Amino acid sequence: MALDRDLDLLSGVTFFEGISSEALKLLAFSADPRDFADKERIFSAGDHAEGGYVVIDGRIDLVDERVKPPKVLERLGPGGLIGEIALLVDARRPTAAVAVGPTRVLSIRRALFRRMLEGYPDIAAHLRDRIAERLTRMAPQIRRIGETLGALDEA
């Protein structure tokens, strides 16, 4: 059954760790499956992001098209999540996304995800803590990037 497959898939996504099976069932039931053909553009850099995508089958390349030739930054397969930040807040896509072979995804709208968080406030607290932890781990890297950019500006 597709719902069982989607539930298994969502339960394996790191971002959704700690979310109850009841809440995951709500997501699995309410998410929209979408199909893309090989090389079909899923979105472009700068597009308004309405939510996230979880890859069911196939692969998706995240591509930086600002460079020539365009550079594949990451290739996501089944269970990969694109747009975790867009699930939480209004955002723009930082890269383009292109299907590699026939690809099927679950599209999770931000409004749906936020309703789930309102219904399960413990999940919202858990995600807030995980995001804060990640930002804390990233702070030294961000500081080094800032220092590097500052040094370039002075040169």
Residue pairs with C-beta under 8 A, 6 or more apart in sequence:
2 33
3 25
3 28
3 29
5 56
6 28
6 31
6 33
6 56
6 106
7 21
7 24
7 25
7 28
9 54
9 56
9 78
9 79
9 106
10 16
10 24
10 27
10 28
10 54
10 106
11 21
11 24
12 79
13 54
13 79
13 81
14 81
15 81
15 84
15 87
15 127
16 24
16 27
18 123
18 126
18 130
19 27
19 120
19 123
19 126
20 120
20 123
23 116
23 119
23 120
23 123
26 116
26 119
27 108
27 112
27 113
27 116
28 106
30 108
30 112
31 54
31 106
31 107
31 108
31 112
32 106
32 107
32 109
33 56
33 104
33 105
33 106
33 107
34 53
34 104
34 105
34 106
34 107
35 102
35 103
35 104
36 42
36 58
36 99
36 102
36 103
36 104
36 105
37 99
37 102
38 99
38 100
38 101
38 102
38 103
39 98
39 99
39 100
40 98
40 99
40 103
41 96
41 97
41 98
42 53
42 60
42 82
42 97
42 98
42 99
42 105
43 49
43 93
43 96
43 97
44 65
44 93
44 96
45 64
45 65
45 66
45 93
45 94
45 95
45 96
46 92
46 93
47 92
47 93
48 90
48 91
48 92
48 93
49 83
49 86
49 90
49 91
49 92
49 93
49 110
50 86
50 109
50 110
51 83
51 86
51 87
51 107
51 108
51 109
51 110
51 111
51 112
51 113
52 81
52 82
52 83
52 84
52 86
52 87
52 107
52 108
52 110
52 113
53 60
53 81
53 82
53 83
53 97
53 105
53 106
53 107
53 108
54 79
54 80
54 81
54 82
54 105
54 106
54 108
55 76
55 77
55 78
55 79
55 80
55 81
55 82
55 103
55 104
55 105
56 78
56 104
56 105
56 106
57 78
57 102
57 103
57 104
58 77
58 78
58 99
58 100
58 101
58 102
58 103
58 104
59 75
59 76
59 77
59 99
59 100
59 101
59 103
60 75
60 76
60 80
60 82
60 97
60 98
60 99
60 100
60 103
60 105
61 72
61 74
61 75
61 97
61 98
61 100
62 72
62 73
62 74
62 75
62 76
62 82
62 95
62 96
62 97
63 70
63 71
63 72
63 73
63 95
63 96
63 97
63 98
64 70
64 71
64 73
64 95
64 96
65 95
65 96
70 96
73 95
75 100
76 82
82 97
83 91
83 93
85 91
86 93
86 110
87 108
87 110
87 113
88 110
88 113
88 114
88 127
89 110
90 110
116 123
117 123
117 124
117 127
118 124
